[in-house]
Amino acid sequence: MAIFARWFYSGDTEANVELARQFCGFALGAGKIPFAPHLLFPQFMGGVDPDQRELAMFLNRVLLAKCKALWAYVGHVSPGMRLEIGWARDLQAPVKYFDSDFKEVTP
């Protein structure tokens, strides 16, 4: 089952990218196929450019529609994450929340 793995990206991006990689590894170990566009898109899209940010969010919505669930880190929920969680709910996709120890939590 493919899941949309969502972790906070901005701020200390180096540390957040490492945690997102670990989170994806955790999901893989749980038998899921993690997809984390916030790890992919910054490789070739600028997050500061409003047009590229809008395009990235559009692509996130398209890709989320292909996933069976959204897994989100709750240490810091950004506005973009809130939007994606809302999209998952609109799609009636399960949303699971995890802390930094990858323990499922209730928001």
N, CA, C and O atoms as a GROMACS GRO file, in nm:
protein
  428
    1MET      N    1   0.083  -0.117   0.000
    1MET     CA    2   0.000   0.000   0.000
    1MET      C    3   0.088   0.124   0.000
    1MET      O    4   0.178   0.136   0.082
    2ALA      N    5   0.061   0.215  -0.092
    2ALA     CA    6   0.136   0.341  -0.098
    2ALA      C    7   0.077   0.438   0.003
    2ALA      O    8  -0.045   0.453   0.014
    3ILE      N    9   0.165   0.505   0.076
    3ILE     CA   10   0.122   0.609   0.168
    3ILE      C   11   0.193   0.739   0.136
    3ILE      O   12   0.306   0.739   0.085
    4PHE      N   13   0.128   0.845   0.164
    4PHE     CA   14   0.183   0.980   0.147
    4PHE      C   15   0.246   1.015   0.281
    4PHE      O   16   0.174   1.041   0.377
    5ALA      N   17   0.378   1.017   0.288
    5ALA     CA   18   0.448   1.046   0.412
    5ALA      C   19   0.476   1.194   0.421
    5ALA      O   20   0.542   1.250   0.333
    6ARG      N   21   0.426   1.258   0.525
    6ARG     CA   22   0.440   1.403   0.533
    6ARG      C   23   0.511   1.443   0.661
    6ARG      O   24   0.467   1.411   0.772
    7TRP      N   25   0.620   1.511   0.644
    7TRP     CA   26   0.706   1.556   0.753
    7TRP      C   27   0.731   1.702   0.731
    7TRP      O   28   0.730   1.750   0.617
    8PHE      N   29   0.755   1.776   0.838
    8PHE     CA   30   0.784   1.919   0.830
    8PHE      C   31   0.917   1.938   0.757
    8PHE      O   32   1.014   1.870   0.789
    9TYR      N   33   0.924   2.028   0.660
    9TYR     CA   34   1.044   2.045   0.578
    9TYR      C   35   1.123   2.172   0.612
    9TYR      O   36   1.246   2.166   0.623
   10SER      N   37   1.057   2.284   0.629
   10SER     CA   38   1.131   2.410   0.646
   10SER      C   39   1.192   2.420   0.785
   10SER      O   40   1.177   2.331   0.868
   11GLY      N   41   1.260   2.530   0.810
   11GLY     CA   42   1.331   2.546   0.937
   11GLY      C   43   1.469   2.484   0.924
   11GLY      O   44   1.546   2.522   0.836
   12ASP      N   45   1.501   2.390   1.011
   12ASP     CA   46   1.629   2.318   1.004
   12ASP      C   47   1.613   2.207   0.901
   12ASP      O   48   1.590   2.091   0.935
   13THR      N   49   1.624   2.245   0.773
   13THR     CA   50   1.594   2.150   0.666
   13THR      C   51   1.685   2.028   0.670
   13THR      O   52   1.640   1.918   0.638
   14GLU      N   53   1.810   2.044   0.706
   14GLU     CA   54   1.901   1.929   0.709
   14GLU      C   55   1.852   1.824   0.809
   14GLU      O   56   1.844   1.706   0.776
   15ALA      N   57   1.818   1.866   0.929
   15ALA     CA   58   1.768   1.773   1.031
   15ALA      C   59   1.631   1.718   0.991
   15ALA      O   60   1.603   1.600   1.011
   16ASN      N   61   1.545   1.805   0.935
   16ASN     CA   62   1.411   1.760   0.896
   16ASN      C   63   1.415   1.661   0.781
   16ASN      O   64   1.336   1.567   0.778
   17VAL      N   65   1.506   1.680   0.687
   17VAL     CA   66   1.522   1.584   0.577
   17VAL      C   67   1.568   1.450   0.631
   17VAL      O   68   1.518   1.345   0.589
   18GLU      N   69   1.662   1.450   0.723
   18GLU     CA   70   1.710   1.325   0.782
   18GLU      C   71   1.598   1.253   0.855
   18GLU      O   72   1.583   1.132   0.842
   19LEU      N   73   1.518   1.326   0.933
   19LEU     CA   74   1.405   1.264   1.002
   19LEU      C   75   1.302   1.210   0.903
   19LEU      O   76   1.244   1.103   0.926
   20ALA      N   77   1.279   1.282   0.794
   20ALA     CA   78   1.185   1.235   0.692
   20ALA      C   79   1.236   1.108   0.626
   20ALA      O   80   1.157   1.017   0.598
   21ARG      N   81   1.365   1.100   0.602
   21ARG     CA   82   1.422   0.977   0.546
   21ARG      C   83   1.402   0.860   0.642
   21ARG      O   84   1.366   0.750   0.600
   22GLN      N   85   1.425   0.886   0.770
   22GLN     CA   86   1.404   0.781   0.870
   22GLN      C   87   1.256   0.740   0.877
   22GLN      O   88   1.224   0.622   0.889
   23PHE      N   89   1.168   0.839   0.868
   23PHE     CA   90   1.024   0.812   0.871
   23PHE      C   91   0.983   0.725   0.752
   23PHE      O   92   0.904   0.633   0.767
   24CYS      N   93   1.038   0.755   0.635
   24CYS     CA   94   1.008   0.674   0.517
   24CYS      C   95   1.062   0.532   0.534
   24CYS      O   96   0.997   0.436   0.493
   25GLY      N   97   1.179   0.519   0.595
   25GLY     CA   98   1.233   0.387   0.625
   25GLY      C   99   1.144   0.311   0.721
   25GLY      O  100   1.124   0.191   0.706
   26PHE      N  101   1.091   0.381   0.820
   26PHE     CA  102   0.997   0.321   0.914
   26PHE      C  103   0.873   0.271   0.840
   26PHE      O  104   0.827   0.159   0.864
   27ALA      N  105   0.819   0.353   0.751
   27ALA     CA  106   0.700   0.314   0.674
   27ALA      C  107   0.730   0.192   0.587
   27ALA      O  108   0.648   0.100   0.578
   28LEU      N  109   0.846   0.191   0.524
   28LEU     CA  110   0.885   0.077   0.442
   28LEU      C  111   0.893  -0.049   0.528
   28LEU      O  112   0.847  -0.156   0.486
   29GLY      N  113   0.951  -0.038   0.646
   29GLY     CA  114   0.959  -0.150   0.738
   29GLY      C  115   0.823  -0.200   0.784
   29GLY      O  116   0.808  -0.315   0.824
   30ALA      N  117   0.723  -0.112   0.778
   30ALA     CA  118   0.586  -0.149   0.814
   30ALA      C  119   0.509  -0.206   0.695
   30ALA      O  120   0.389  -0.228   0.703
   31GLY      N  121   0.582  -0.229   0.584
   31GLY     CA  122   0.519  -0.289   0.467
   31GLY      C  123   0.447  -0.191   0.377
   31GLY      O  124   0.368  -0.232   0.292
   32LYS      N  125   0.475  -0.063   0.393
   32LYS     CA  126   0.412   0.040   0.310
   32LYS      C  127   0.510   0.089   0.205
   32LYS      O  128   0.631   0.069   0.218
   33ILE      N  129   0.459   0.152   0.104
   33ILE     CA  130   0.542   0.217   0.001
   33ILE      C  131   0.534   0.367   0.028
   33ILE      O  132   0.436   0.431  -0.008
   34PRO      N  133   0.637   0.423   0.093
   34PRO     CA  134   0.628   0.566   0.128
   34PRO      C  135   0.654   0.655   0.008
   34PRO      O  136   0.741   0.628  -0.075
   35PHE      N  137   0.579   0.762   0.003
   35PHE     CA  138   0.603   0.865  -0.097
   35PHE      C  139   0.610   0.998  -0.025
   35PHE      O  140   0.512   1.040   0.038
   36ALA      N  141   0.722   1.064  -0.033
   36ALA     CA  142   0.744   1.192   0.037
   36ALA      C  143   0.785   1.298  -0.064
   36ALA      O  144   0.905   1.319  -0.085
   37PRO      N  145   0.689   1.365  -0.127
   37PRO     CA  146   0.724   1.464  -0.230
   37PRO      C  147   0.807   1.579  -0.177
   37PRO      O  148   0.880   1.641  -0.254
   38HIS      N  149   0.798   1.609  -0.048
   38HIS     CA  150   0.879   1.719   0.006
   38HIS      C  151   1.027   1.682   0.012
   38HIS      O  152   1.111   1.768   0.036
   39LEU      N  153   1.060   1.555  -0.008
   39LEU     CA  154   1.200   1.515  -0.023
   39LEU      C  155   1.241   1.518  -0.170
   39LEU      O  156   1.358   1.538  -0.201
   40LEU      N  157   1.147   1.499  -0.259
   40LEU     CA  158   1.176   1.493  -0.402
   40LEU      C  159   1.174   1.632  -0.469
   40LEU      O  160   1.272   1.670  -0.534
   41PHE      N  161   1.068   1.705  -0.453
   41PHE     CA  162   1.050   1.829  -0.528
   41PHE      C  163   1.158   1.934  -0.503
   41PHE      O  164   1.197   2.003  -0.598
   42PRO      N  165   1.209   1.952  -0.380
   42PRO     CA  166   1.315   2.052  -0.360
   42PRO      C  167   1.443   2.023  -0.439
   42PRO      O  168   1.528   2.110  -0.453
   43GLN      N  169   1.456   1.902  -0.491
   43GLN     CA  170   1.574   1.869  -0.570
   43GLN      C  171   1.577   1.947  -0.702
   43GLN      O  172   1.683   1.969  -0.760
   44PHE      N  173   1.457   1.987  -0.749
   44PHE     CA  174   1.453   2.057  -0.878
   44PHE      C  175   1.353   2.172  -0.883
   44PHE      O  176   1.336   2.235  -0.988
   45MET      N  177   1.285   2.201  -0.770
   45MET     CA  178   1.190   2.311  -0.766
   45MET      C  179   1.228   2.403  -0.650
   45MET      O  180   1.269   2.356  -0.544
   46GLY      N  181   1.215   2.532  -0.670
   46GLY     CA  182   1.242   2.628  -0.564
   46GLY      C  183   1.121   2.647  -0.475
   46GLY      O  184   1.011   2.672  -0.525
   47GLY      N  185   1.139   2.634  -0.345
   47GLY     CA  186   1.028   2.650  -0.253
   47GLY      C  187   0.992   2.794  -0.226
   47GLY      O  188   0.886   2.822  -0.169
   48VAL      N  189   1.077   2.887  -0.267
   48VAL     CA  190   1.052   3.029  -0.241
   48VAL      C  191   0.966   3.090  -0.350
   48VAL      O  192   0.884   3.178  -0.323
   49ASP      N  193   0.983   3.045  -0.472
   49ASP     CA  194   0.907   3.097  -0.587
   49ASP      C  195   0.759   3.059  -0.570
   49ASP      O  196   0.727   2.941  -0.565
   50PRO      N  197   0.669   3.158  -0.561
   50PRO     CA  198   0.527   3.129  -0.538
   50PRO      C  199   0.465   3.040  -0.647
   50PRO      O  200   0.382   2.955  -0.617
   51ASP      N  201   0.505   3.059  -0.772
   51ASP     CA  202   0.450   2.978  -0.880
   51ASP      C  203   0.493   2.832  -0.866
   51ASP      O  204   0.414   2.740  -0.888
   52GLN      N  205   0.619   2.811  -0.831
   52GLN     CA  206   0.666   2.674  -0.814
   52GLN      C  207   0.604   2.610  -0.689
   52GLN      O  208   0.574   2.491  -0.689
   53ARG      N  209   0.587   2.688  -0.585
   53ARG     CA  210   0.521   2.636  -0.464
   53ARG      C  211   0.379   2.594  -0.496
   53ARG      O  212   0.334   2.488  -0.453
   54GLU      N  213   0.307   2.676  -0.572
   54GLU     CA  214   0.170   2.643  -0.612
   54GLU      C  215   0.169   2.516  -0.697
   54GLU      O  216   0.082   2.430  -0.678
   55LEU      N  217   0.263   2.503  -0.790
   55LEU     CA  218   0.273   2.383  -0.872
   55LEU      C  219   0.304   2.261  -0.785
   55LEU      O  220   0.244   2.155  -0.804
   56ALA      N  221   0.396   2.275  -0.692
   56ALA     CA  222   0.429   2.163  -0.603
   56ALA      C  223   0.308   2.120  -0.522
   56ALA      O  224   0.285   2.000  -0.506
   57MET      N  225   0.230   2.213  -0.472
   57MET     CA  226   0.111   2.177  -0.394
   57MET      C  227   0.007   2.109  -0.484
   57MET      O  228  -0.061   2.017  -0.440
   58PHE      N  229  -0.006   2.153  -0.608
   58PHE     CA  230  -0.096   2.085  -0.702
   58PHE      C  231  -0.049   1.942  -0.724
   58PHE      O  232  -0.130   1.848  -0.721
   59LEU      N  233   0.081   1.925  -0.747
   59LEU     CA  234   0.135   1.790  -0.768
   59LEU      C  235   0.116   1.704  -0.643
   59LEU      O  236   0.086   1.585  -0.654
   60ASN      N  237   0.133   1.763  -0.525
   60ASN     CA  238   0.109   1.689  -0.401
   60ASN      C  239  -0.034   1.636  -0.396
   60ASN      O  240  -0.058   1.522  -0.356
   61ARG      N  241  -0.128   1.720  -0.436
   61ARG     CA  242  -0.270   1.677  -0.432
   61ARG      C  243  -0.295   1.563  -0.530
   61ARG      O  244  -0.365   1.467  -0.497
   62VAL      N  245  -0.238   1.572  -0.649
   62VAL     CA  246  -0.254   1.465  -0.746
   62VAL      C  247  -0.194   1.335  -0.693
   62VAL      O  248  -0.256   1.229  -0.702
   63LEU      N  249  -0.074   1.344  -0.638
   63LEU     CA  250  -0.007   1.224  -0.588
   63LEU      C  251  -0.076   1.168  -0.464
   63LEU      O  252  -0.084   1.046  -0.448
   64LEU      N  253  -0.126   1.254  -0.378
   64LEU     CA  254  -0.199   1.206  -0.260
   64LEU      C  255  -0.321   1.124  -0.302
   64LEU      O  256  -0.355   1.026  -0.236
   65ALA      N  257  -0.385   1.164  -0.409
   65ALA     CA  258  -0.503   1.092  -0.458
   65ALA      C  259  -0.469   0.949  -0.501
   65ALA      O  260  -0.558   0.864  -0.509
   66LYS      N  261  -0.343   0.923  -0.529
   66LYS     CA  262  -0.300   0.789  -0.570
   66LYS      C  263  -0.260   0.702  -0.450
   66LYS      O  264  -0.237   0.582  -0.466
   67CYS      N  265  -0.254   0.762  -0.332
   67CYS     CA  266  -0.209   0.690  -0.211
   67CYS      C  267  -0.329   0.641  -0.131
   67CYS      O  268  -0.439   0.694  -0.144
   68LYS      N  269  -0.306   0.540  -0.050
   68LYS     CA  270  -0.413   0.482   0.031
   68LYS      C  271  -0.429   0.549   0.166
   68LYS      O  272  -0.532   0.531   0.231
   69ALA      N  273  -0.330   0.626   0.209
   69ALA     CA  274  -0.335   0.690   0.341
   69ALA      C  275  -0.233   0.803   0.346
   69ALA      O  276  -0.144   0.812   0.261
   70LEU      N  277  -0.247   0.888   0.446
   70LEU     CA  278  -0.148   0.991   0.473
   70LEU      C  279  -0.096   0.968   0.614
   70LEU      O  280  -0.174   0.956   0.709
   71TRP      N  281   0.036   0.963   0.627
   71TRP     CA  282   0.100   0.953   0.758
   71TRP      C  283   0.169   1.086   0.782
   71TRP      O  284   0.246   1.132   0.697
   72ALA      N  285   0.144   1.148   0.895
   72ALA     CA  286   0.197   1.281   0.923
   72ALA      C  287   0.271   1.285   1.056
   72ALA      O  288   0.230   1.221   1.153
   73TYR      N  289   0.378   1.361   1.059
   73TYR     CA  290   0.454   1.389   1.180
   73TYR      C  291   0.386   1.505   1.253
   73TYR      O  292   0.354   1.606   1.191
   74VAL      N  293   0.364   1.490   1.383
   74VAL     CA  294   0.290   1.593   1.455
   74VAL      C  295   0.378   1.688   1.537
   74VAL      O  296   0.325   1.776   1.605
   75GLY      N  297   0.509   1.672   1.532
   75GLY     CA  298   0.597   1.762   1.607
   75GLY      C  299   0.576   1.907   1.568
   75GLY      O  300   0.583   1.996   1.652
   76HIS      N  301   0.552   1.930   1.442
   76HIS     CA  302   0.520   2.063   1.391
   76HIS      C  303   0.437   2.045   1.264
   76HIS      O  304   0.486   1.989   1.166
   77VAL      N  305   0.316   2.090   1.266
   77VAL     CA  306   0.228   2.077   1.149
   77VAL      C  307   0.223   2.213   1.080
   77VAL      O  308   0.167   2.309   1.133
   78SER      N  309   0.283   2.218   0.962
   78SER     CA  310   0.288   2.344   0.886
   78SER      C  311   0.154   2.370   0.817
   78SER      O  312   0.070   2.280   0.809
   79PRO      N  313   0.134   2.492   0.768
   79PRO     CA  314   0.011   2.520   0.692
   79PRO      C  315  -0.006   2.427   0.571
   79PRO      O  316  -0.117   2.384   0.541
   80GLY      N  317   0.105   2.396   0.501
   80GLY     CA  318   0.096   2.303   0.389
   80GLY      C  319   0.054   2.164   0.432
   80GLY      O  320  -0.023   2.097   0.363
   81MET      N  321   0.106   2.120   0.546
   81MET     CA  322   0.066   1.989   0.599
   81MET      C  323  -0.083   1.988   0.635
   81MET      O  324  -0.153   1.891   0.607
   82ARG      N  325  -0.130   2.098   0.696
   82ARG     CA  326  -0.273   2.106   0.732
   82ARG      C  327  -0.360   2.094   0.606
   82ARG      O  328  -0.462   2.027   0.606
   83LEU      N  329  -0.316   2.161   0.501
   83LEU     CA  330  -0.389   2.156   0.375
   83LEU      C  331  -0.394   2.013   0.322
   83LEU      O  332  -0.499   1.966   0.281
   84GLU      N  333  -0.280   1.944   0.324
   84GLU     CA  334  -0.274   1.806   0.273
   84GLU      C  335  -0.356   1.711   0.361
   84GLU      O  336  -0.418   1.618   0.309
   85ILE      N  337  -0.356   1.732   0.491
   85ILE     CA  338  -0.439   1.651   0.580
   85ILE      C  339  -0.586   1.670   0.544
   85ILE      O  340  -0.664   1.574   0.542
   86GLY      N  341  -0.624   1.794   0.516
   86GLY     CA  342  -0.762   1.822   0.473
   86GLY      C  343  -0.795   1.752   0.342
   86GLY      O  344  -0.904   1.699   0.324
   87TRP      N  345  -0.699   1.753   0.249
   87TRP     CA  346  -0.721   1.684   0.121
   87TRP      C  347  -0.741   1.535   0.144
   87TRP      O  348  -0.829   1.473   0.083
   88ALA      N  349  -0.659   1.476   0.231
   88ALA     CA  350  -0.672   1.333   0.260
   88ALA      C  351  -0.810   1.304   0.316
   88ALA      O  352  -0.874   1.206   0.277
   89ARG      N  353  -0.856   1.388   0.405
   89ARG     CA  354  -0.991   1.368   0.461
   89ARG      C  355  -1.097   1.381   0.353
   89ARG      O  356  -1.193   1.304   0.350
   90ASP      N  357  -1.081   1.480   0.262
   90ASP     CA  358  -1.175   1.496   0.150
   90ASP      C  359  -1.179   1.370   0.064
   90ASP      O  360  -1.284   1.332   0.012
   91LEU      N  361  -1.063   1.305   0.051
   91LEU     CA  362  -1.054   1.182  -0.029
   91LEU      C  363  -1.095   1.059   0.051
   91LEU      O  364  -1.094   0.948   0.000
   92GLN      N  365  -1.131   1.080   0.176
   92GLN     CA  366  -1.166   0.972   0.269
   92GLN      C  367  -1.052   0.873   0.287
   92GLN      O  368  -1.074   0.753   0.304
   93ALA      N  369  -0.930   0.925   0.280
   93ALA     CA  370  -0.811   0.843   0.304
   93ALA      C  371  -0.778   0.849   0.453
   93ALA      O  372  -0.787   0.956   0.514
   94PRO      N  373  -0.741   0.738   0.511
   94PRO     CA  374  -0.703   0.741   0.653
   94PRO      C  375  -0.583   0.833   0.675
   94PRO      O  376  -0.492   0.840   0.593
   95VAL      N  377  -0.585   0.903   0.788
   95VAL     CA  378  -0.474   0.988   0.829
   95VAL      C  379  -0.422   0.934   0.962
   95VAL      O  380  -0.498   0.922   1.058
   96LYS      N  381  -0.293   0.903   0.966
   96LYS     CA  382  -0.230   0.857   1.089
   96LYS      C  383  -0.125   0.959   1.128
   96LYS      O  384  -0.059   1.018   1.043
   97TYR      N  385  -0.111   0.980   1.257
   97TYR     CA  386  -0.018   1.078   1.310
   97TYR      C  387   0.089   1.007   1.392
   97TYR      O  388   0.061   0.912   1.465
   98PHE      N  389   0.214   1.054   1.379
   98PHE     CA  390   0.327   0.992   1.446
   98PHE      C  391   0.413   1.099   1.512
   98PHE      O  392   0.425   1.212   1.463
   99ASP      N  393   0.474   1.060   1.625
   99ASP     CA  394   0.569   1.149   1.690
   99ASP      C  395   0.709   1.120   1.638
   99ASP      O  396   0.727   1.037   1.549
  100SER      N  397   0.809   1.188   1.693
  100SER     CA  398   0.946   1.174   1.642
  100SER      C  399   1.007   1.037   1.671
  100SER      O  400   1.111   1.003   1.616
  101ASP      N  401   0.942   0.959   1.759
  101ASP     CA  402   0.986   0.822   1.784
  101ASP      C  403   0.911   0.722   1.697
  101ASP      O  404   0.923   0.601   1.714
  102PHE      N  405   0.832   0.775   1.602
  102PHE     CA  406   0.751   0.695   1.509
  102PHE      C  407   0.645   0.612   1.582
  102PHE      O  408   0.609   0.504   1.538
  103LYS      N  409   0.598   0.666   1.691
  103LYS     CA  410   0.487   0.605   1.765
  103LYS      C  411   0.360   0.674   1.718
  103LYS      O  412   0.354   0.797   1.710
  104GLU      N  413   0.256   0.595   1.688
  104GLU     CA  414   0.130   0.654   1.644
  104GLU      C  415   0.067   0.727   1.763
  104GLU      O  416   0.063   0.675   1.875
  105VAL      N  417   0.018   0.847   1.736
  105VAL     CA  418  -0.042   0.929   1.840
  105VAL      C  419  -0.176   0.985   1.791
  105VAL      O  420  -0.206   0.984   1.672
  106THR      N  421  -0.254   1.032   1.887
  106THR     CA  422  -0.379   1.099   1.855
  106THR      C  423  -0.351   1.249   1.856
  106THR      O  424  -0.295   1.301   1.952
  107PRO      N  425  -0.390   1.318   1.749
  107PRO     CA  426  -0.360   1.463   1.744
  107PRO      C  427  -0.438   1.542   1.848
  107PRO      O  428  -0.424   1.664   1.855
   0.00000   0.00000   0.00000
